[in-house]
Amino acid sequence: MKYFMTTKITIKSNGSIKVEGEDFELLDENGNKFDLAGRNKISLCRCGQSSKKPFCDSTHKTCGFESVVVAYALEPKKE
């Protein structure tokens, strides 16, 4: 039996969204899968300025992007 590390998604203040884990997929809106070339860690763009969207190319460091994120609880799910 193979056990996988839980996928972890970290929203980095003033930076990217880091996704890491042993078993995750990244799909476009049509359900087409990105070829991640065996990577188990990727960074996704939040600033909207990357030339490699949806992936981060570190443009956020020079374009003035600012967004500090602190975890909080969502309101209860409506049923």
PDB file of N, CA, C and O in Angstrom:
ATOM      1  N   MET A   1       0.840  -1.171   0.000  1.00  0.00           N
ATOM      2  CA  MET A   1       0.000   0.000   0.000  1.00  0.00           C
ATOM      3  C   MET A   1       0.893   1.244   0.000  1.00  0.00           C
ATOM      4  O   MET A   1       1.838   1.340   0.782  1.00  0.00           O
ATOM      5  N   LYS A   2       0.584   2.183  -0.876  1.00  0.00           N
ATOM      6  CA  LYS A   2       1.366   3.407  -0.981  1.00  0.00           C
ATOM      7  C   LYS A   2       0.649   4.524  -0.239  1.00  0.00           C
ATOM      8  O   LYS A   2      -0.549   4.739  -0.426  1.00  0.00           O
ATOM      9  N   TYR A   3       1.388   5.231   0.602  1.00  0.00           N
ATOM     10  CA  TYR A   3       0.842   6.363   1.336  1.00  0.00           C
ATOM     11  C   TYR A   3       1.389   7.647   0.745  1.00  0.00           C
ATOM     12  O   TYR A   3       2.577   7.744   0.439  1.00  0.00           O
ATOM     13  N   PHE A   4       0.523   8.628   0.586  1.00  0.00           N
ATOM     14  CA  PHE A   4       0.920   9.911   0.029  1.00  0.00           C
ATOM     15  C   PHE A   4       0.918  10.976   1.109  1.00  0.00           C
ATOM     16  O   PHE A   4       0.099  10.957   2.027  1.00  0.00           O
ATOM     17  N   MET A   5       1.855  11.904   0.979  1.00  0.00           N
ATOM     18  CA  MET A   5       1.873  13.064   1.842  1.00  0.00           C
ATOM     19  C   MET A   5       0.648  13.909   1.495  1.00  0.00           C
ATOM     20  O   MET A   5       0.336  14.088   0.317  1.00  0.00           O
ATOM     21  N   THR A   6      -0.036  14.422   2.488  1.00  0.00           N
ATOM     22  CA  THR A   6      -1.172  15.298   2.245  1.00  0.00           C
ATOM     23  C   THR A   6      -0.716  16.510   1.442  1.00  0.00           C
ATOM     24  O   THR A   6       0.328  17.096   1.728  1.00  0.00           O
ATOM     25  N   THR A   7      -1.491  16.879   0.450  1.00  0.00           N
ATOM     26  CA  THR A   7      -1.161  18.068  -0.336  1.00  0.00           C
ATOM     27  C   THR A   7      -1.311  19.291   0.553  1.00  0.00           C
ATOM     28  O   THR A   7      -2.317  19.453   1.243  1.00  0.00           O
ATOM     29  N   LYS A   8      -0.305  20.142   0.529  1.00  0.00           N
ATOM     30  CA  LYS A   8      -0.303  21.358   1.342  1.00  0.00           C
ATOM     31  C   LYS A   8      -0.268  22.556   0.400  1.00  0.00           C
ATOM     32  O   LYS A   8       0.543  22.605  -0.524  1.00  0.00           O
ATOM     33  N   ILE A   9      -1.150  23.520   0.641  1.00  0.00           N
ATOM     34  CA  ILE A   9      -1.219  24.744  -0.155  1.00  0.00           C
ATOM     35  C   ILE A   9      -0.940  25.910   0.785  1.00  0.00           C
ATOM     36  O   ILE A   9      -1.645  26.102   1.775  1.00  0.00           O
ATOM     37  N   THR A  10       0.092  26.684   0.469  1.00  0.00           N
ATOM     38  CA  THR A  10       0.498  27.808   1.307  1.00  0.00           C
ATOM     39  C   THR A  10       0.362  29.104   0.518  1.00  0.00           C
ATOM     40  O   THR A  10       0.948  29.247  -0.555  1.00  0.00           O
ATOM     41  N   ILE A  11      -0.412  30.046   1.049  1.00  0.00           N
ATOM     42  CA  ILE A  11      -0.552  31.359   0.436  1.00  0.00           C
ATOM     43  C   ILE A  11       0.542  32.242   1.040  1.00  0.00           C
ATOM     44  O   ILE A  11       0.499  32.573   2.225  1.00  0.00           O
ATOM     45  N   LYS A  12       1.505  32.613   0.230  1.00  0.00           N
ATOM     46  CA  LYS A  12       2.636  33.386   0.728  1.00  0.00           C
ATOM     47  C   LYS A  12       2.332  34.876   0.646  1.00  0.00           C
ATOM     48  O   LYS A  12       1.961  35.385  -0.412  1.00  0.00           O
ATOM     49  N   SER A  13       2.491  35.574   1.772  1.00  0.00           N
ATOM     50  CA  SER A  13       2.267  37.013   1.783  1.00  0.00           C
ATOM     51  C   SER A  13       3.179  37.686   0.770  1.00  0.00           C
ATOM     52  O   SER A  13       4.372  37.391   0.698  1.00  0.00           O
ATOM     53  N   ASN A  14       2.606  38.590  -0.007  1.00  0.00           N
ATOM     54  CA  ASN A  14       3.342  39.318  -1.050  1.00  0.00           C
ATOM     55  C   ASN A  14       3.986  38.389  -2.076  1.00  0.00           C
ATOM     56  O   ASN A  14       4.960  38.763  -2.729  1.00  0.00           O
ATOM     57  N   GLY A  15       3.445  37.181  -2.218  1.00  0.00           N
ATOM     58  CA  GLY A  15       4.053  36.229  -3.133  1.00  0.00           C
ATOM     59  C   GLY A  15       3.066  35.247  -3.725  1.00  0.00           C
ATOM     60  O   GLY A  15       1.881  35.538  -3.885  1.00  0.00           O
ATOM     61  N   SER A  16       3.580  34.093  -4.039  1.00  0.00           N
ATOM     62  CA  SER A  16       2.839  33.080  -4.787  1.00  0.00           C
ATOM     63  C   SER A  16       2.004  32.173  -3.889  1.00  0.00           C
ATOM     64  O   SER A  16       1.983  32.313  -2.666  1.00  0.00           O
ATOM     65  N   ILE A  17       1.320  31.240  -4.542  1.00  0.00           N
ATOM     66  CA  ILE A  17       0.633  30.151  -3.867  1.00  0.00           C
ATOM     67  C   ILE A  17       1.506  28.925  -4.075  1.00  0.00           C
ATOM     68  O   ILE A  17       1.710  28.484  -5.206  1.00  0.00           O
ATOM     69  N   LYS A  18       2.021  28.377  -2.986  1.00  0.00           N
ATOM     70  CA  LYS A  18       2.887  27.193  -3.078  1.00  0.00           C
ATOM     71  C   LYS A  18       2.034  25.945  -2.865  1.00  0.00           C
ATOM     72  O   LYS A  18       1.305  25.840  -1.879  1.00  0.00           O
ATOM     73  N   VAL A  19       2.134  25.003  -3.800  1.00  0.00           N
ATOM     74  CA  VAL A  19       1.418  23.735  -3.720  1.00  0.00           C
ATOM     75  C   VAL A  19       2.464  22.636  -3.656  1.00  0.00           C
ATOM     76  O   VAL A  19       3.340  22.555  -4.517  1.00  0.00           O
ATOM     77  N   GLU A  20       2.372  21.788  -2.636  1.00  0.00           N
ATOM     78  CA  GLU A  20       3.333  20.697  -2.528  1.00  0.00           C
ATOM     79  C   GLU A  20       2.647  19.438  -2.012  1.00  0.00           C
ATOM     80  O   GLU A  20       1.770  19.492  -1.151  1.00  0.00           O
ATOM     81  N   GLY A  21       3.067  18.319  -2.557  1.00  0.00           N
ATOM     82  CA  GLY A  21       2.506  17.033  -2.177  1.00  0.00           C
ATOM     83  C   GLY A  21       2.959  15.979  -3.164  1.00  0.00           C
ATOM     84  O   GLY A  21       3.582  16.292  -4.178  1.00  0.00           O
ATOM     85  N   GLU A  22       2.651  14.752  -2.869  1.00  0.00           N
ATOM     86  CA  GLU A  22       3.094  13.662  -3.731  1.00  0.00           C
ATOM     87  C   GLU A  22       2.083  13.281  -4.785  1.00  0.00           C
ATOM     88  O   GLU A  22       2.413  12.561  -5.728  1.00  0.00           O
ATOM     89  N   ASP A  23       0.849  13.755  -4.644  1.00  0.00           N
ATOM     90  CA  ASP A  23      -0.184  13.330  -5.583  1.00  0.00           C
ATOM     91  C   ASP A  23      -1.212  14.438  -5.780  1.00  0.00           C
ATOM     92  O   ASP A  23      -2.251  14.448  -5.119  1.00  0.00           O
ATOM     93  N   PHE A  24      -0.926  15.372  -6.686  1.00  0.00           N
ATOM     94  CA  PHE A  24      -1.904  16.392  -7.032  1.00  0.00           C
ATOM     95  C   PHE A  24      -1.837  16.641  -8.529  1.00  0.00           C
ATOM     96  O   PHE A  24      -0.826  16.367  -9.176  1.00  0.00           O
ATOM     97  N   GLU A  25      -2.924  17.160  -9.064  1.00  0.00           N
ATOM     98  CA  GLU A  25      -3.003  17.519 -10.474  1.00  0.00           C
ATOM     99  C   GLU A  25      -3.382  18.975 -10.580  1.00  0.00           C
ATOM    100  O   GLU A  25      -4.056  19.510  -9.700  1.00  0.00           O
ATOM    101  N   LEU A  26      -2.954  19.626 -11.653  1.00  0.00           N
ATOM    102  CA  LEU A  26      -3.340  20.992 -11.947  1.00  0.00           C
ATOM    103  C   LEU A  26      -4.038  20.960 -13.303  1.00  0.00           C
ATOM    104  O   LEU A  26      -3.463  20.527 -14.301  1.00  0.00           O
ATOM    105  N   LEU A  27      -5.289  21.427 -13.321  1.00  0.00           N
ATOM    106  CA  LEU A  27      -6.108  21.363 -14.529  1.00  0.00           C
ATOM    107  C   LEU A  27      -6.500  22.766 -14.973  1.00  0.00           C
ATOM    108  O   LEU A  27      -6.646  23.671 -14.151  1.00  0.00           O
ATOM    109  N   ASP A  28      -6.669  22.940 -16.291  1.00  0.00           N
ATOM    110  CA  ASP A  28      -7.246  24.198 -16.777  1.00  0.00           C
ATOM    111  C   ASP A  28      -8.772  24.090 -16.678  1.00  0.00           C
ATOM    112  O   ASP A  28      -9.293  23.047 -16.283  1.00  0.00           O
ATOM    113  N   GLU A  29      -9.476  25.142 -17.029  1.00  0.00           N
ATOM    114  CA  GLU A  29     -10.936  25.144 -16.859  1.00  0.00           C
ATOM    115  C   GLU A  29     -11.660  24.119 -17.724  1.00  0.00           C
ATOM    116  O   GLU A  29     -12.823  23.805 -17.469  1.00  0.00           O
ATOM    117  N   ASN A  30     -10.982  23.593 -18.748  1.00  0.00           N
ATOM    118  CA  ASN A  30     -11.580  22.571 -19.604  1.00  0.00           C
ATOM    119  C   ASN A  30     -11.245  21.161 -19.155  1.00  0.00           C
ATOM    120  O   ASN A  30     -11.615  20.192 -19.818  1.00  0.00           O
ATOM    121  N   GLY A  31     -10.545  21.039 -18.033  1.00  0.00           N
ATOM    122  CA  GLY A  31     -10.195  19.725 -17.507  1.00  0.00           C
ATOM    123  C   GLY A  31      -8.903  19.158 -18.067  1.00  0.00           C
ATOM    124  O   GLY A  31      -8.562  18.009 -17.787  1.00  0.00           O
ATOM    125  N   ASN A  32      -8.175  19.950 -18.857  1.00  0.00           N
ATOM    126  CA  ASN A  32      -6.893  19.492 -19.401  1.00  0.00           C
ATOM    127  C   ASN A  32      -5.823  19.607 -18.329  1.00  0.00           C
ATOM    128  O   ASN A  32      -5.724  20.620 -17.637  1.00  0.00           O
ATOM    129  N   LYS A  33      -5.023  18.555 -18.201  1.00  0.00           N
ATOM    130  CA  LYS A  33      -4.022  18.490 -17.160  1.00  0.00           C
ATOM    131  C   LYS A  33      -2.709  19.127 -17.611  1.00  0.00           C
ATOM    132  O   LYS A  33      -2.236  18.854 -18.714  1.00  0.00           O
ATOM    133  N   PHE A  34      -2.112  19.982 -16.756  1.00  0.00           N
ATOM    134  CA  PHE A  34      -0.785  20.523 -17.001  1.00  0.00           C
ATOM    135  C   PHE A  34       0.241  19.421 -16.771  1.00  0.00           C
ATOM    136  O   PHE A  34       0.105  18.634 -15.834  1.00  0.00           O
ATOM    137  N   ASP A  35       1.258  19.357 -17.609  1.00  0.00           N
ATOM    138  CA  ASP A  35       2.361  18.417 -17.412  1.00  0.00           C
ATOM    139  C   ASP A  35       3.350  19.063 -16.450  1.00  0.00           C
ATOM    140  O   ASP A  35       4.049  20.009 -16.815  1.00  0.00           O
ATOM    141  N   LEU A  36       3.408  18.561 -15.240  1.00  0.00           N
ATOM    142  CA  LEU A  36       4.268  19.135 -14.208  1.00  0.00           C
ATOM    143  C   LEU A  36       5.662  18.511 -14.204  1.00  0.00           C
ATOM    144  O   LEU A  36       6.465  18.799 -13.316  1.00  0.00           O
ATOM    145  N   ALA A  37       5.954  17.672 -15.173  1.00  0.00           N
ATOM    146  CA  ALA A  37       7.284  17.075 -15.357  1.00  0.00           C
ATOM    147  C   ALA A  37       7.803  16.423 -14.076  1.00  0.00           C
ATOM    148  O   ALA A  37       8.985  16.532 -13.753  1.00  0.00           O
ATOM    149  N   GLY A  38       6.919  15.750 -13.356  1.00  0.00           N
ATOM    150  CA  GLY A  38       7.326  15.011 -12.166  1.00  0.00           C
ATOM    151  C   GLY A  38       7.504  15.843 -10.904  1.00  0.00           C
ATOM    152  O   GLY A  38       7.914  15.319  -9.869  1.00  0.00           O
ATOM    153  N   ARG A  39       7.202  17.130 -10.981  1.00  0.00           N
ATOM    154  CA  ARG A  39       7.375  17.990  -9.796  1.00  0.00           C
ATOM    155  C   ARG A  39       6.342  17.653  -8.726  1.00  0.00           C
ATOM    156  O   ARG A  39       5.189  17.347  -9.033  1.00  0.00           O
ATOM    157  N   ASN A  40       6.771  17.712  -7.462  1.00  0.00           N
ATOM    158  CA  ASN A  40       5.828  17.569  -6.352  1.00  0.00           C
ATOM    159  C   ASN A  40       5.726  18.876  -5.561  1.00  0.00           C
ATOM    160  O   ASN A  40       5.187  18.907  -4.455  1.00  0.00           O
ATOM    161  N   LYS A  41       6.259  19.963  -6.154  1.00  0.00           N
ATOM    162  CA  LYS A  41       6.150  21.297  -5.570  1.00  0.00           C
ATOM    163  C   LYS A  41       6.096  22.301  -6.715  1.00  0.00           C
ATOM    164  O   LYS A  41       6.961  22.297  -7.591  1.00  0.00           O
ATOM    165  N   ILE A  42       5.073  23.167  -6.707  1.00  0.00           N
ATOM    166  CA  ILE A  42       4.954  24.219  -7.719  1.00  0.00           C
ATOM    167  C   ILE A  42       4.525  25.514  -7.036  1.00  0.00           C
ATOM    168  O   ILE A  42       3.998  25.490  -5.924  1.00  0.00           O
ATOM    169  N   SER A  43       4.751  26.630  -7.695  1.00  0.00           N
ATOM    170  CA  SER A  43       4.289  27.926  -7.221  1.00  0.00           C
ATOM    171  C   SER A  43       3.382  28.531  -8.276  1.00  0.00           C
ATOM    172  O   SER A  43       3.737  28.590  -9.453  1.00  0.00           O
ATOM    173  N   LEU A  44       2.214  28.978  -7.849  1.00  0.00           N
ATOM    174  CA  LEU A  44       1.232  29.571  -8.748  1.00  0.00           C
ATOM    175  C   LEU A  44       1.203  31.091  -8.549  1.00  0.00           C
ATOM    176  O   LEU A  44       1.345  31.586  -7.431  1.00  0.00           O
ATOM    177  N   CYS A  45       1.020  31.808  -9.641  1.00  0.00           N
ATOM    178  CA  CYS A  45       1.009  33.274  -9.642  1.00  0.00           C
ATOM    179  C   CYS A  45      -0.229  33.813  -8.942  1.00  0.00           C
ATOM    180  O   CYS A  45      -1.333  33.308  -9.144  1.00  0.00           O
ATOM    181  N   ARG A  46      -0.043  34.842  -8.118  1.00  0.00           N
ATOM    182  CA  ARG A  46      -1.159  35.585  -7.524  1.00  0.00           C
ATOM    183  C   ARG A  46      -1.202  37.009  -8.023  1.00  0.00           C
ATOM    184  O   ARG A  46      -2.253  37.649  -7.965  1.00  0.00           O
ATOM    185  N   CYS A  47      -0.084  37.526  -8.514  1.00  0.00           N
ATOM    186  CA  CYS A  47      -0.030  38.944  -8.894  1.00  0.00           C
ATOM    187  C   CYS A  47      -0.632  39.207 -10.269  1.00  0.00           C
ATOM    188  O   CYS A  47      -0.977  40.345 -10.584  1.00  0.00           O
ATOM    189  N   GLY A  48      -0.761  38.166 -11.094  1.00  0.00           N
ATOM    190  CA  GLY A  48      -1.333  38.327 -12.423  1.00  0.00           C
ATOM    191  C   GLY A  48      -0.353  38.823 -13.474  1.00  0.00           C
ATOM    192  O   GLY A  48      -0.744  39.047 -14.620  1.00  0.00           O
ATOM    193  N   GLN A  49       0.912  39.000 -13.108  1.00  0.00           N
ATOM    194  CA  GLN A  49       1.892  39.559 -14.028  1.00  0.00           C
ATOM    195  C   GLN A  49       2.886  38.539 -14.573  1.00  0.00           C
ATOM    196  O   GLN A  49       3.715  38.896 -15.410  1.00  0.00           O
ATOM    197  N   SER A  50       2.836  37.292 -14.135  1.00  0.00           N
ATOM    198  CA  SER A  50       3.785  36.274 -14.578  1.00  0.00           C
ATOM    199  C   SER A  50       3.684  36.041 -16.084  1.00  0.00           C
ATOM    200  O   SER A  50       2.591  36.052 -16.650  1.00  0.00           O
ATOM    201  N   SER A  51       4.817  35.833 -16.717  1.00  0.00           N
ATOM    202  CA  SER A  51       4.821  35.498 -18.141  1.00  0.00           C
ATOM    203  C   SER A  51       4.622  33.992 -18.339  1.00  0.00           C
ATOM    204  O   SER A  51       4.577  33.521 -19.476  1.00  0.00           O
ATOM    205  N   LYS A  52       4.504  33.239 -17.253  1.00  0.00           N
ATOM    206  CA  LYS A  52       4.327  31.782 -17.324  1.00  0.00           C
ATOM    207  C   LYS A  52       3.059  31.339 -16.601  1.00  0.00           C
ATOM    208  O   LYS A  52       3.004  30.234 -16.061  1.00  0.00           O
ATOM    209  N   LYS A  53       2.032  32.205 -16.589  1.00  0.00           N
ATOM    210  CA  LYS A  53       0.786  31.872 -15.897  1.00  0.00           C
ATOM    211  C   LYS A  53       0.283  30.496 -16.303  1.00  0.00           C
ATOM    212  O   LYS A  53       0.357  30.158 -17.484  1.00  0.00           O
ATOM    213  N   PRO A  54      -0.210  29.711 -15.406  1.00  0.00           N
ATOM    214  CA  PRO A  54      -0.561  30.062 -14.039  1.00  0.00           C
ATOM    215  C   PRO A  54       0.616  29.971 -13.059  1.00  0.00           C
ATOM    216  O   PRO A  54       0.441  30.199 -11.863  1.00  0.00           O
ATOM    217  N   PHE A  55       1.801  29.642 -13.556  1.00  0.00           N
ATOM    218  CA  PHE A  55       2.953  29.455 -12.689  1.00  0.00           C
ATOM    219  C   PHE A  55       3.624  30.781 -12.360  1.00  0.00           C
ATOM    220  O   PHE A  55       3.602  31.714 -13.162  1.00  0.00           O
ATOM    221  N   CYS A  56       4.210  30.855 -11.193  1.00  0.00           N
ATOM    222  CA  CYS A  56       4.913  32.051 -10.739  1.00  0.00           C
ATOM    223  C   CYS A  56       6.293  32.115 -11.388  1.00  0.00           C
ATOM    224  O   CYS A  56       7.000  31.110 -11.462  1.00  0.00           O
ATOM    225  N   ASP A  57       6.668  33.301 -11.855  1.00  0.00           N
ATOM    226  CA  ASP A  57       8.034  33.518 -12.367  1.00  0.00           C
ATOM    227  C   ASP A  57       8.747  34.592 -11.550  1.00  0.00           C
ATOM    228  O   ASP A  57       9.755  35.142 -11.993  1.00  0.00           O
ATOM    229  N   SER A  58       8.231  34.891 -10.363  1.00  0.00           N
ATOM    230  CA  SER A  58       8.792  35.849  -9.399  1.00  0.00           C
ATOM    231  C   SER A  58       8.611  37.309  -9.799  1.00  0.00           C
ATOM    232  O   SER A  58       9.238  38.187  -9.206  1.00  0.00           O
ATOM    233  N   THR A  59       7.765  37.589 -10.796  1.00  0.00           N
ATOM    234  CA  THR A  59       7.507  38.967 -11.192  1.00  0.00           C
ATOM    235  C   THR A  59       6.920  39.771 -10.036  1.00  0.00           C
ATOM    236  O   THR A  59       7.093  40.989  -9.985  1.00  0.00           O
ATOM    237  N   HIS A  60       6.228  39.112  -9.107  1.00  0.00           N
ATOM    238  CA  HIS A  60       5.626  39.811  -7.963  1.00  0.00           C
ATOM    239  C   HIS A  60       6.657  40.625  -7.179  1.00  0.00           C
ATOM    240  O   HIS A  60       6.310  41.605  -6.519  1.00  0.00           O
ATOM    241  N   LYS A  61       7.916  40.218  -7.255  1.00  0.00           N
ATOM    242  CA  LYS A  61       8.977  40.914  -6.523  1.00  0.00           C
ATOM    243  C   LYS A  61       9.285  42.285  -7.113  1.00  0.00           C
ATOM    244  O   LYS A  61       9.825  43.147  -6.419  1.00  0.00           O
ATOM    245  N   THR A  62       8.950  42.497  -8.384  1.00  0.00           N
ATOM    246  CA  THR A  62       9.294  43.764  -9.038  1.00  0.00           C
ATOM    247  C   THR A  62       8.092  44.572  -9.511  1.00  0.00           C
ATOM    248  O   THR A  62       8.260  45.712  -9.944  1.00  0.00           O
ATOM    249  N   CYS A  63       6.888  44.016  -9.441  1.00  0.00           N
ATOM    250  CA  CYS A  63       5.715  44.730  -9.979  1.00  0.00           C
ATOM    251  C   CYS A  63       4.924  45.480  -8.911  1.00  0.00           C
ATOM    252  O   CYS A  63       3.916  46.114  -9.224  1.00  0.00           O
ATOM    253  N   GLY A  64       5.361  45.416  -7.666  1.00  0.00           N
ATOM    254  CA  GLY A  64       4.659  46.138  -6.610  1.00  0.00           C
ATOM    255  C   GLY A  64       3.510  45.379  -5.979  1.00  0.00           C
ATOM    256  O   GLY A  64       2.713  45.970  -5.250  1.00  0.00           O
ATOM    257  N   PHE A  65       3.405  44.088  -6.239  1.00  0.00           N
ATOM    258  CA  PHE A  65       2.320  43.289  -5.679  1.00  0.00           C
ATOM    259  C   PHE A  65       2.446  43.205  -4.164  1.00  0.00           C
ATOM    260  O   PHE A  65       3.513  42.893  -3.636  1.00  0.00           O
ATOM    261  N   GLU A  66       1.348  43.486  -3.471  1.00  0.00           N
ATOM    262  CA  GLU A  66       1.305  43.368  -2.018  1.00  0.00           C
ATOM    263  C   GLU A  66       0.000  42.724  -1.606  1.00  0.00           C
ATOM    264  O   GLU A  66      -1.074  43.148  -2.033  1.00  0.00           O
ATOM    265  N   SER A  67       0.092  41.702  -0.779  1.00  0.00           N
ATOM    266  CA  SER A  67      -1.090  41.042  -0.249  1.00  0.00           C
ATOM    267  C   SER A  67      -0.668  40.184   0.926  1.00  0.00           C
ATOM    268  O   SER A  67      -0.147  39.083   0.750  1.00  0.00           O
ATOM    269  N   VAL A  68      -0.895  40.697   2.124  1.00  0.00           N
ATOM    270  CA  VAL A  68      -0.565  39.946   3.331  1.00  0.00           C
ATOM    271  C   VAL A  68      -1.769  39.073   3.674  1.00  0.00           C
ATOM    272  O   VAL A  68      -2.899  39.556   3.745  1.00  0.00           O
ATOM    273  N   VAL A  69      -1.515  37.798   3.882  1.00  0.00           N
ATOM    274  CA  VAL A  69      -2.585  36.840   4.136  1.00  0.00           C
ATOM    275  C   VAL A  69      -2.386  36.207   5.509  1.00  0.00           C
ATOM    276  O   VAL A  69      -1.299  35.728   5.831  1.00  0.00           O
ATOM    277  N   VAL A  70      -3.460  36.212   6.322  1.00  0.00           N
ATOM    278  CA  VAL A  70      -3.454  35.567   7.631  1.00  0.00           C
ATOM    279  C   VAL A  70      -4.651  34.625   7.659  1.00  0.00           C
ATOM    280  O   VAL A  70      -5.754  35.013   7.275  1.00  0.00           O
ATOM    281  N   ALA A  71      -4.443  33.397   8.108  1.00  0.00           N
ATOM    282  CA  ALA A  71      -5.504  32.392   8.128  1.00  0.00           C
ATOM    283  C   ALA A  71      -6.660  32.814   9.038  1.00  0.00           C
ATOM    284  O   ALA A  71      -6.459  33.460  10.067  1.00  0.00           O
ATOM    285  N   TYR A  72      -7.861  32.436   8.637  1.00  0.00           N
ATOM    286  CA  TYR A  72      -9.074  32.701   9.418  1.00  0.00           C
ATOM    287  C   TYR A  72     -10.083  31.612   9.131  1.00  0.00           C
ATOM    288  O   TYR A  72      -9.923  30.853   8.175  1.00  0.00           O
ATOM    289  N   ALA A  73     -11.123  31.525   9.949  1.00  0.00           N
ATOM    290  CA  ALA A  73     -12.176  30.516   9.770  1.00  0.00           C
ATOM    291  C   ALA A  73     -13.273  31.068   8.867  1.00  0.00           C
ATOM    292  O   ALA A  73     -13.699  32.212   9.024  1.00  0.00           O
ATOM    293  N   LEU A  74     -13.720  30.261   7.934  1.00  0.00           N
ATOM    294  CA  LEU A  74     -14.864  30.627   7.087  1.00  0.00           C
ATOM    295  C   LEU A  74     -16.149  30.533   7.904  1.00  0.00           C
ATOM    296  O   LEU A  74     -16.207  29.840   8.920  1.00  0.00           O
ATOM    297  N   GLU A  75     -17.177  31.244   7.442  1.00  0.00           N
ATOM    298  CA  GLU A  75     -18.478  31.126   8.078  1.00  0.00           C
ATOM    299  C   GLU A  75     -18.999  29.708   7.827  1.00  0.00           C
ATOM    300  O   GLU A  75     -18.575  29.051   6.876  1.00  0.00           O
ATOM    301  N   PRO A  76     -19.916  29.236   8.676  1.00  0.00           N
ATOM    302  CA  PRO A  76     -20.434  27.885   8.491  1.00  0.00           C
ATOM    303  C   PRO A  76     -21.019  27.689   7.093  1.00  0.00           C
ATOM    304  O   PRO A  76     -21.587  28.614   6.512  1.00  0.00           O
ATOM    305  N   LYS A  77     -20.877  26.497   6.572  1.00  0.00           N
ATOM    306  CA  LYS A  77     -21.409  26.144   5.262  1.00  0.00           C
ATOM    307  C   LYS A  77     -22.938  26.201   5.286  1.00  0.00           C
ATOM    308  O   LYS A  77     -23.580  25.674   6.195  1.00  0.00           O
ATOM    309  N   LYS A  78     -23.506  26.853   4.266  1.00  0.00           N
ATOM    310  CA  LYS A  78     -24.967  26.922   4.156  1.00  0.00           C
ATOM    311  C   LYS A  78     -25.472  25.651   3.483  1.00  0.00           C
ATOM    312  O   LYS A  78     -24.906  25.189   2.492  1.00  0.00           O
ATOM    313  N   GLU A  79     -26.526  25.107   4.029  1.00  0.00           N
ATOM    314  CA  GLU A  79     -27.055  23.853   3.463  1.00  0.00           C
ATOM    315  C   GLU A  79     -28.370  24.032   2.803  1.00  0.00           C
ATOM    316  O   GLU A  79     -28.936  23.071   2.284  1.00  0.00           O
TER     317      GLU A  79
END
